Each structure stands twice: as structure tokens, then as C-alpha cells.
Amino acid sequence: MKNLFATKKGIFAVGIFIGLIAVVLQKMGNPANMGVCVACFCRDIAGALGLHRAAVVQYMRPEIIGFVLGSMAAAFAFKEFKPRAGSAPVVRFVLGFFAAIGALVFLGCPWRALLRLAGGDMNALAGIAGLVAGIWIGILFIKSGYNLGRSQTTYASAGLIMPAVMVGLLILAMVQPQLATGPALFSSKEGPGSMHAPLFLSLAAGLVIGILAQRTRFCTVGAVRDVILVRDFYLMLGVAGLVAGAFIGNLVFGQFHPGMIGQPIAHTDTLWNFAGMVLAGLAFTLAGGCPGRQLFMSGEGDGDAAVFVFGLLAGAAFAHNFGIAASGKGIGEWSALFVTIGLASCITIGLTMRKKI
Amino acid sequence: MERIDARGLSCPQPVVLTKNHIDKIGSGEFEIIVDTGTARDNISRLAGNCGWAAAVRNDGEDIVLTLKK
């Protein structure tokens, strides 16, 4: 069956739709300029699970759950569920770890960078510039032979592990079980973790985005990478649609506030906004896709993408446990140190993992 | 006919392999095997952008693209 979504018009329309959904989620309670943010939301999930104890950013974000399950549903429906794994998973875990760190120094994954831009947050420009720079560095490594080796087809149950984990998280979110000590899940009473759209709306939005993104192969990092690498603008059309849709939605809802100072859940440290996203962009490129794409691929049965996602969760938790994550007040005590360590690590990975396939 | 195996490779390797080969031979015919719809779509698009024709056929679990110019 022909994939009608995976056309230039299709992905542009999907991009607009995703941008609008994100803005609606913001209107319905998600934090400002954060209708969807894979890094922030994985950090919130890490918080809900107690992997970190930053009280203002703990919430079981249904959007992430929807991304995986929606993608899985689309993959099964269109016979694209392909359980596969085995392409240097420990490296992918480390890439996910440092990608989260880089993104949390900027305070957003590429999706949020685009939403912040569409909301008028001019600090996002430094982040986007950094993202492009990081992707460009990653492409240098790819052109010189970097690759993590082939994955192998594996058991269906192995490919279903991430979806199963997401179902488990959803059950926790819906049931809100109690332990003797109190609620099992952590849930912010104030701050960004307390700002969320109703569960079913977030879940529905995530599912719809998961389905559409799986069909179109939506990827914010691939968008930049493909323009640089092969002058192909297909994925970039999706990104353009997302920015356009979110921008229009923000105008309609009065959520567009241009400027640099006092932007919501953002800081003005241009250097580290840039550098954090260089790290994130490089890590995503070495891993084969943006964090949204990794979630969608894990829904398709990709166990290597699933490991990257676990790396994101670990990195996000680590970032908040060790003063690496930034805040509206600026970068953390160890932000600069760990962005530097991350860049050194990713460059080492890029340099030492090259060979003829 | 030359056959390139791009199965199990992460984005953007299948496209990179195809592009490298296209640049190397300039014209002719070759096959490239992939195992995901994404890789199939990406290579088809690359072929079109570079002026090559791409024929797609399934081969069990795999997808074989025959590129010709």
C-alpha cells in the first residue's frame, strides 16, 4: 500500500498538525513553549520514577508513552514492525546519556527548540545554531566511515520491550498506586512538572503524533542532516511545517511573546545554549536520529533505539542529580564540565568507530 | 550486477552507501538491499534527486532496490 503520508505535501501537513497539537497542549496545561519536548519529558518521567529528586520536574508524561505506542500501532498496521537489535547498544546508551545532558543545558530537545522559536524565544536561535553545528560535526564522522555496525533481526518479544515498558508506565500513571510511604510515583506540586494537560489529551496527542511520525519518518535531526549530506529537503519540510503550525497556533492563542529576557523555562546564556545543543546534535547524529525519532523507532521494534531512550532517561536523571541541568536562572554548577566531557566522549566515539562496512 | 548490502544499518548509512556508489560509477545499474521501509523510501528519493531510476521489489523480509541510469 502506498504511503501517502511520506510525500512532500504529506510531511509538511503532518508538521503543521504536530505544531498545532503542541500549541494546544500548551494551552491545555503543558508548560510554556513545551507542548512537546522529548528531553524535558524524559527528564520528568525520570523524576516521576524517583531517578532524580528535583521536585519541580516530576511527572509521568503521557506524550512520550503515546509516541512509542502510536508508532507501534502504525508499524503493525502497515507491516513495518521489525524487531531488530545489536548495533553497539552500550555506545547508544552513552550517546543518549550525553544527548540528554546537552539538551538539558539548553533546556530543550530539537522539538522544543523549534517550539521555543515559534513562541518568540530568541534564545532558541543559539540552540538551533548549536544543533546544526553538532549535526555538521556528526556528518564529518559519518563521511569518514563512522558507523556502529549492523543490527540483527531479533525476537518479536525483544522488539516489544519498550512498548511494554511504556504500557507499564501508563498503568502507573492511571492507577497512581500507593505504597505505605505514600504515592509510588513522584508528582510535582509546583513548577513545570505540575504543568500538564489532562492525561487523556496528552496520551491522545502522543498517540496521534506517534502514528503520523512513524508514517512520515519525521525526524528533526535528519531534517538538517539530509540537507547538508544529500541536499534533500523532505524531512526539512516536516520541520518547517512544525514551526509554521506552532507559530500560527501561538498567534491565535496569544502565546507568542518575542524576546530574549524572561522567556519561559529558558535562560540567556548564549554560549551554553549553543554548546549544549552542539553536544545534543552530535549525539543524535551519531545515534541516527533525533530523540523523537528514537522513540518512534523503538515503537517499530528497534531495540537499539530503545537503549538510546534508556540512556536519555539516565542522562536526564544524572543531570538533575549533579547540577548539570540548567534552569531559568542559568546553567548549573557542572553544566560546562559535563558538556565538555560529553563532547570529548562523542568525538572519541566518532573518531574510533570508523571502518568500511 | 553489483549488490550493496545495507541491511541493519542506521540512518543515514544506506543513503551514504548509495550516494557513494552513484558518485563512483556515474551511470550504470546496481542493486541495494535494505530491510526497512524508511531506508527504501530514503534511497528511492535519493535516486530520484540524482536522476537515477529506482525499481523496488520485496525479497522475503528484505527490500531490493535496483538503481539504473
Chai-1 contact restraints between the chains, C-beta under 6 A:
chainA,res_idxA,chainB,res_idxB,connection_type,confidence,min_distance_angstrom,max_distance_angstrom,comment,restraint_id
A,A6,B,D41,contact,1.0,0.0,6.0,A-B,restraint_1
A,E80,B,G37,contact,1.0,0.0,6.0,A-B,restraint_2
A,N147,B,Q13,contact,1.0,0.0,6.0,A-B,restraint_3
A,R150,B,G8,contact,1.0,0.0,6.0,A-B,restraint_4
A,R150,B,L9,contact,1.0,0.0,6.0,A-B,restraint_5
A,S151,B,G8,contact,1.0,0.0,6.0,A-B,restraint_6
A,R217,B,T38,contact,1.0,0.0,6.0,A-B,restraint_7
A,V230,B,K19,contact,1.0,0.0,6.0,A-B,restraint_8
A,V230,B,L46,contact,1.0,0.0,6.0,A-B,restraint_9
A,G288,B,S10,contact,1.0,0.0,6.0,A-B,restraint_10
A,G288,B,C11,contact,1.0,0.0,6.0,A-B,restraint_11
A,G289,B,C11,contact,1.0,0.0,6.0,A-B,restraint_12
